[in-house]
Amino acid sequence: MKRRDFIKQSAFVTAGTLLVPSFLKNLGMEEPGDKKLVVVQLSGGNDGLNTIVPFENPVYHNSRTQLALKENEIIRINETLAFNKSLEALRPVWDQGYMSVLNGVGYPNPDRSHFRSLDIWHTASDANEYLNTGWIGRYLDSECPGCEKAWAAVEVDDSLSLAMKGKNKNGFAVKDTGLLYRNTKEPFFAGVTNAQKPDMLNEDNQGYLYKVMADTASGAEFIFEKTKTAVSKHEYPESAFAKQLKQVAQFIRSGINTRVYYVSLGGFDTHNNQRGRQDRLLKQWAEGIRAFMKDMKDAGQADNVLVMTFSEFGRRVSQNASGGTDHGTANNLFLFGGKLKKSGFLNDMPSLNNLDNGDLIYAQDFKNVYATLLEKWLGIDHQKVLNRKYNMLDFI
């Protein structure tokens, strides 16, 4: 077979599959109590000040004459801070002690480019450092417990984020396990993977692709059969984001050995007409998280699951002339789970009076959060992954 014909006809293989050599053969089942981390990315730079609202601060209202939320648009949490009313679905999660908020999260010398700032968050690099491996990918490379298994990190998407790419191992991107299974039954796929043709291994990367397809076929049926019996009866919203979380819940309920899950919700680049757009997105996020946490509680997994939600940067304190906000720096970071050591607000909001060229000054480096998740939750020396020592935080 010609190399170009092989590649052309195998193009339907998912992006995640092509990124994962020999992934599916070594699948195993999780031991009860194994901890899972779910990373949620709010893409586009969510406006943190209209998410966790400093409603008693006059600077907030003076800087946002149109965008500042009014009394009937917030849910008061304490004397100074409130939720955007669109987060109403999170109130019971908060009341149960399943939610923590870390304010002012960022990094030194912040970059306001979406692409560069996401790279920094994905790779855990310094602002002047460029890496081609992600922090979760390096976790997989680190010989972490359970990471010798194939399905150790899953992204519910058609393509794989940089965060999930390691030097020797990658996460796996799959949105529809049934589609993956059916693809392996396509005549061409089945013909290639069932054929014993050593000559297919001779040309450039053709052998690599053949091996990936063979490995995928060997495990796709196993995954499909296991996950289809673990469908949650819990009701989820109809949003695409909630469906991602429902897929994660299905994986967790099935018992397949996966330590890290990655999902995302986009659309937060709100330079104009921000109010309605951000409110709709926050509502989707809140309702999805609430459904997922209830599902995990019903499944007896709430203590074994930790959800972290981040956005690549926040927005500027002052609104712009188009009824929106421009790229900023520090932001809030959210944690959900049954084993939070401290729920509620973990620290104070950054000052709205002491700004850096109109931007909030970060109070907590996000790499301290990563270090804590790696060390205290995933059970690995964080320096093996982050390449230096960071401070441990006290949220778990």
C-alpha positions as CSV (number, residue, x, y, z in Angstrom):
1,M,0.0,0.0,0.0
2,K,1.2,3.5,-0.8
3,R,2.0,5.7,2.2
4,R,-0.2,8.5,1.0
5,D,-3.1,6.1,0.4
6,F,-2.7,4.7,3.9
7,I,-2.8,8.1,5.5
8,K,-5.7,9.3,3.3
9,Q,-7.9,6.3,4.1
10,S,-7.1,6.4,7.8
11,A,-8.0,10.1,8.2
12,F,-11.2,9.3,10.0
13,V,-9.2,8.1,13.0
14,T,-9.8,10.6,15.8
15,A,-7.1,13.2,16.6
16,G,-6.7,11.7,20.1
17,T,-6.1,8.2,18.6
18,L,-3.3,9.4,16.3
19,L,-1.6,11.1,19.2
20,V,-1.5,7.9,21.3
21,P,0.8,5.1,20.6
22,S,-0.1,1.7,22.1
23,F,-2.8,3.3,24.2
24,L,-5.6,0.8,24.5
25,K,-3.9,-2.5,25.1
26,N,-3.0,-1.9,28.7
27,L,-6.4,-0.6,29.8
28,G,-7.3,-1.6,33.4
29,M,-9.9,-1.0,35.9
30,E,-9.5,1.5,38.8
31,E,-9.3,0.4,42.3
32,P,-12.1,1.9,44.5
33,G,-11.0,5.2,46.0
34,D,-8.6,6.2,43.2
35,K,-8.5,10.0,42.9
36,K,-9.5,11.7,39.7
37,L,-8.8,15.3,38.7
38,V,-11.2,17.0,36.3
39,V,-9.7,20.2,34.6
40,V,-12.2,22.6,33.2
41,Q,-10.9,25.4,30.9
42,L,-13.0,28.5,30.4
43,S,-11.5,29.6,27.1
44,G,-11.3,33.3,26.1
45,G,-10.5,34.9,29.4
46,N,-13.5,34.9,31.7
47,D,-14.3,38.3,33.4
48,G,-13.6,37.4,37.0
49,L,-14.9,40.6,38.5
50,N,-18.4,39.9,37.1
51,T,-18.2,36.3,38.2
52,I,-17.2,36.8,41.9
53,V,-18.5,40.4,42.4
54,P,-16.9,42.9,44.8
55,F,-20.3,44.6,45.0
56,E,-19.5,46.9,48.0
57,N,-16.4,48.4,46.4
58,P,-17.1,51.8,44.8
59,V,-14.2,51.4,42.4
60,Y,-16.0,48.4,40.8
61,H,-19.1,50.5,40.2
62,N,-17.2,53.6,39.0
63,S,-15.1,51.6,36.6
64,R,-18.0,49.7,35.1
65,T,-20.8,52.2,34.8
66,Q,-22.7,49.8,32.4
67,L,-21.3,46.5,33.3
68,A,-21.4,46.6,37.1
69,L,-24.0,44.2,38.5
70,K,-26.8,45.6,40.5
71,E,-28.4,44.3,43.7
72,N,-30.9,42.2,41.9
73,E,-28.2,40.6,39.7
74,I,-26.1,39.1,42.4
75,I,-26.3,36.5,45.1
76,R,-24.7,37.8,48.3
77,I,-22.2,35.4,49.8
78,N,-20.6,37.6,52.5
79,E,-20.3,41.2,53.5
80,T,-18.3,42.2,50.4
81,L,-18.5,39.4,47.8
82,A,-21.3,38.0,45.7
83,F,-21.9,35.5,42.9
84,N,-23.1,36.6,39.6
85,K,-26.8,35.6,39.6
86,S,-26.1,33.3,36.7
87,L,-24.2,31.1,39.2
88,E,-27.4,30.3,41.1
89,A,-27.0,26.6,40.4
90,L,-23.8,26.6,42.4
91,R,-25.4,27.8,45.6
92,P,-26.2,24.3,46.9
93,V,-22.7,23.1,45.9
94,W,-21.3,26.0,47.9
95,D,-23.7,25.4,50.9
96,Q,-22.6,21.7,51.0
97,G,-18.9,22.8,51.3
98,Y,-18.1,21.3,47.9
99,M,-16.7,24.6,46.5
100,S,-13.7,26.8,47.0
101,V,-12.6,30.0,45.3
102,L,-9.0,31.2,45.0
103,N,-8.8,34.8,44.0
104,G,-6.1,36.7,42.2
105,V,-4.5,33.7,40.4
106,G,-2.1,34.5,37.7
107,Y,1.7,34.5,37.0
108,P,4.6,37.0,36.8
109,N,5.0,39.1,33.7
110,P,1.5,38.2,32.3
111,D,0.9,37.9,28.6
112,R,-2.4,39.2,27.2
113,S,-2.4,37.0,24.1
114,H,-4.9,34.2,24.3
115,F,-2.5,31.8,22.5
116,R,0.6,32.6,24.6
117,S,-1.2,32.8,27.9
118,L,-2.9,29.4,27.3
119,D,0.5,28.0,26.4
120,I,1.8,29.2,29.7
121,W,-1.1,27.7,31.6
122,H,-0.9,24.4,29.6
123,T,2.9,24.0,29.9
124,A,3.4,25.6,33.4
125,S,6.2,27.6,31.9
126,D,7.5,31.0,32.9
127,A,6.4,33.9,30.7
128,N,9.7,34.0,28.9
129,E,10.0,30.2,28.6
130,Y,8.7,28.1,25.7
131,L,8.0,24.4,26.3
132,N,6.5,21.8,23.9
133,T,5.2,19.5,26.6
134,G,2.2,20.1,28.9
135,W,2.0,19.7,32.7
136,I,-0.4,16.8,32.5
137,G,1.6,15.2,29.7
138,R,4.8,15.4,31.9
139,Y,2.7,14.0,34.8
140,L,2.1,10.9,32.5
141,D,5.8,10.8,31.7
142,S,6.8,10.8,35.4
143,E,6.0,7.2,36.0
144,C,3.1,8.3,38.2
145,P,1.0,5.6,39.9
146,G,-1.4,4.1,37.3
147,C,0.1,6.0,34.4
148,E,1.5,2.9,32.8
149,K,-2.1,2.2,32.0
150,A,-3.2,3.4,28.6
151,W,-6.2,5.5,29.4
152,A,-4.6,7.6,32.2
153,A,-5.7,11.0,30.9
154,V,-8.7,11.7,28.7
155,E,-9.8,14.9,27.0
156,V,-13.4,15.0,25.9
157,D,-12.8,16.7,22.6
158,D,-11.9,15.9,19.0
159,S,-8.3,17.2,19.5
160,L,-5.7,17.2,22.2
161,S,-4.7,20.3,24.2
162,L,-1.0,21.0,24.7
163,A,-1.5,20.5,28.4
164,M,-2.1,16.8,27.7
165,K,1.0,16.2,25.5
166,G,4.1,14.7,27.1
167,K,7.5,13.7,25.7
168,N,6.8,10.0,25.8
169,K,3.1,9.8,26.6
170,N,0.1,11.7,25.7
171,G,-3.5,12.0,26.9
172,F,-6.2,10.7,24.7
173,A,-8.8,12.9,23.0
174,V,-12.2,11.3,22.4
175,K,-15.6,12.9,22.3
176,D,-17.7,9.8,21.4
177,T,-16.7,6.4,22.5
178,G,-19.4,4.8,20.3
179,L,-18.0,6.5,17.2
180,L,-14.5,5.4,18.0
181,Y,-15.7,1.8,18.3
182,R,-17.7,2.0,15.1
183,N,-14.7,3.5,13.3
184,T,-12.6,0.5,14.1
185,K,-15.2,-1.7,12.5
186,E,-15.0,0.2,9.2
187,P,-13.9,-2.2,6.4
188,F,-10.6,-0.4,5.7
189,F,-9.7,-0.1,9.4
190,A,-10.6,-3.7,10.2
191,G,-8.7,-4.9,7.1
192,V,-5.5,-3.0,8.0
193,T,-5.5,-4.0,11.7
194,N,-6.3,-7.7,11.0
195,A,-3.7,-8.0,8.3
196,Q,-0.3,-9.5,9.1
197,K,1.8,-7.5,6.6
198,P,5.3,-6.7,7.8
199,D,5.9,-4.7,4.6
200,M,3.4,-2.1,6.0
201,L,6.0,-1.2,8.7
202,N,8.8,-0.2,6.3
203,E,7.9,3.3,5.0
204,D,8.6,6.4,7.1
205,N,5.9,6.8,9.8
206,Q,3.6,4.2,8.2
207,G,4.6,1.6,10.8
208,Y,3.8,4.0,13.6
209,L,0.3,4.7,12.1
210,Y,-0.3,1.0,11.6
211,K,0.6,0.2,15.2
212,V,-1.6,3.0,16.5
213,M,-4.6,1.7,14.5
214,A,-4.0,-1.9,15.7
215,D,-3.7,-0.8,19.3
216,T,-6.8,1.3,19.0
217,A,-8.8,-1.5,17.5
218,S,-7.7,-3.9,20.2
219,G,-9.1,-1.7,23.0
220,A,-12.0,0.2,21.4
221,E,-14.5,-2.6,22.0
222,F,-13.5,-3.0,25.6
223,I,-13.9,0.7,26.3
224,F,-17.3,0.8,24.5
225,E,-18.7,-2.2,26.3
226,K,-17.5,-0.9,29.7
227,T,-18.7,2.6,29.3
228,K,-22.1,1.8,27.8
229,T,-23.1,-0.1,30.9
230,A,-22.2,2.9,33.2
231,V,-24.6,5.5,31.8
232,S,-25.8,7.8,34.5
233,K,-29.5,8.2,35.1
234,H,-28.9,11.6,36.5
235,E,-30.3,14.5,34.5
236,Y,-27.9,16.9,32.8
237,P,-28.6,20.1,31.0
238,E,-28.7,20.0,27.2
239,S,-25.6,22.2,26.7
240,A,-22.6,20.9,24.9
241,F,-20.5,21.6,28.0
242,A,-22.8,19.5,30.3
243,K,-22.6,16.7,27.8
244,Q,-18.8,16.7,28.2
245,L,-19.2,16.4,31.9
246,K,-21.7,13.6,31.5
247,Q,-19.2,11.8,29.4
248,V,-16.6,12.2,32.2
249,A,-19.2,10.9,34.7
250,Q,-19.7,7.9,32.4
251,F,-16.0,7.1,32.4
252,I,-15.8,7.4,36.1
253,R,-18.8,5.2,36.8
254,S,-17.4,2.6,34.4
255,G,-14.3,2.2,36.5
256,I,-11.8,2.6,33.6
257,N,-8.4,3.6,34.9
258,T,-8.3,7.3,34.2
259,R,-6.6,9.8,36.5
260,V,-7.1,13.1,34.7
261,Y,-10.0,14.4,32.6
262,Y,-10.0,17.6,30.6
263,V,-13.0,19.6,29.3
264,S,-13.5,23.1,28.1
265,L,-16.2,25.8,27.6
266,G,-15.4,28.5,25.1
267,G,-16.7,32.0,24.2
268,F,-15.4,34.1,27.0
269,D,-13.6,36.7,24.8
270,T,-16.1,39.4,25.7
271,H,-14.8,42.6,24.1
272,N,-18.3,43.8,23.4
273,N,-21.9,43.3,24.5
274,Q,-20.6,41.3,27.4
275,R,-23.5,41.1,29.8
276,G,-25.8,38.7,28.1
277,R,-23.1,36.6,26.6
278,Q,-21.1,36.1,29.8
279,D,-24.2,35.4,31.8
280,R,-25.3,32.7,29.4
281,L,-21.9,31.0,29.6
282,L,-21.7,31.2,33.3
283,K,-25.1,29.6,33.6
284,Q,-24.0,26.7,31.4
285,W,-20.9,26.3,33.4
286,A,-22.7,26.4,36.8
287,E,-25.5,24.1,35.8
288,G,-23.1,21.6,34.3
289,I,-20.9,21.6,37.4
290,R,-23.9,21.2,39.7
291,A,-25.2,18.2,37.7
292,F,-21.8,16.6,37.7
293,M,-21.2,17.0,41.4
294,K,-24.6,15.6,42.2
295,D,-23.9,12.7,39.9
296,M,-20.6,12.0,41.6
297,K,-22.3,12.2,45.0
298,D,-25.0,9.8,44.0
299,A,-22.3,7.5,42.6
300,G,-20.3,7.6,45.8
301,Q,-17.4,9.4,44.1
302,A,-17.6,12.9,45.4
303,D,-14.7,12.4,47.8
304,N,-12.6,10.9,45.0
305,V,-13.1,13.7,42.4
306,L,-11.6,17.1,42.4
307,V,-12.6,19.7,39.7
308,M,-10.4,22.7,38.9
309,T,-11.8,25.5,36.7
310,F,-9.5,28.1,35.3
311,S,-9.3,30.7,32.5
312,E,-6.2,31.9,30.7
313,F,-6.5,35.4,32.2
314,G,-9.1,37.8,33.6
315,R,-10.3,41.1,32.2
316,R,-9.4,44.7,32.9
317,V,-11.0,46.5,35.8
318,S,-12.5,49.2,33.6
319,Q,-15.0,48.5,30.9
320,N,-14.3,49.5,27.4
321,A,-16.4,51.6,25.0
322,S,-18.1,48.7,23.5
323,G,-19.9,47.4,26.5
324,G,-17.3,44.7,27.2
325,T,-13.9,44.2,28.9
326,D,-10.4,43.8,27.4
327,H,-7.7,41.2,28.2
328,G,-6.5,41.5,31.8
329,T,-4.3,39.5,34.2
330,A,-5.3,37.9,37.5
331,N,-8.5,35.9,37.9
332,N,-10.4,33.6,40.2
333,L,-9.9,29.9,40.1
334,F,-12.5,27.4,41.3
335,L,-12.2,24.1,43.0
336,F,-15.0,21.5,43.6
337,G,-15.0,18.3,45.5
338,G,-16.0,16.4,48.6
339,K,-12.5,16.4,50.1
340,L,-11.7,20.1,50.1
341,K,-9.8,20.9,53.3
342,K,-11.3,24.4,53.3
343,S,-14.4,25.5,51.4
344,G,-15.5,29.0,50.6
345,F,-13.2,31.9,49.7
346,L,-9.6,30.9,50.3
347,N,-8.2,34.4,50.2
348,D,-9.1,38.0,49.7
349,M,-9.9,39.7,46.3
350,P,-7.0,41.6,44.8
351,S,-7.1,45.4,45.4
352,L,-9.0,47.5,42.9
353,N,-7.1,50.6,44.0
354,N,-3.6,49.2,43.6
355,L,-3.5,48.3,39.9
356,D,-0.7,47.6,37.4
357,N,-1.5,49.8,34.3
358,G,-5.2,49.2,34.9
359,D,-4.9,45.5,35.7
360,L,-5.3,43.5,38.9
361,I,-2.0,42.4,40.4
362,Y,-1.9,38.6,40.9
363,A,-1.7,37.2,44.4
364,Q,-1.1,33.5,43.7
365,D,1.0,31.9,41.0
366,F,-1.1,29.2,39.3
367,K,1.9,26.8,39.4
368,N,1.4,26.6,43.2
369,V,-2.0,25.3,42.5
370,Y,-0.6,22.7,40.0
371,A,2.1,21.7,42.5
372,T,-0.6,21.1,45.2
373,L,-2.8,19.1,42.8
374,L,0.2,16.9,41.8
375,E,1.6,16.4,45.2
376,K,-1.5,16.2,47.5
377,W,-4.1,14.8,45.1
378,L,-2.3,12.8,42.3
379,G,0.4,11.6,44.6
380,I,3.5,12.6,42.6
381,D,6.5,14.7,43.4
382,H,5.6,18.0,41.7
383,Q,9.2,18.8,41.0
384,K,9.4,15.9,38.6
385,V,6.6,17.6,36.5
386,L,7.2,21.3,37.1
387,N,11.0,21.1,37.2
388,R,11.3,23.2,40.3
389,K,9.9,23.6,43.8
390,Y,6.7,25.5,44.3
391,N,4.7,26.3,47.4
392,M,2.0,23.9,48.7
393,L,-1.4,25.4,49.2
394,D,-3.9,24.3,51.9
395,F,-7.1,23.6,50.0
396,I,-6.8,19.8,50.0
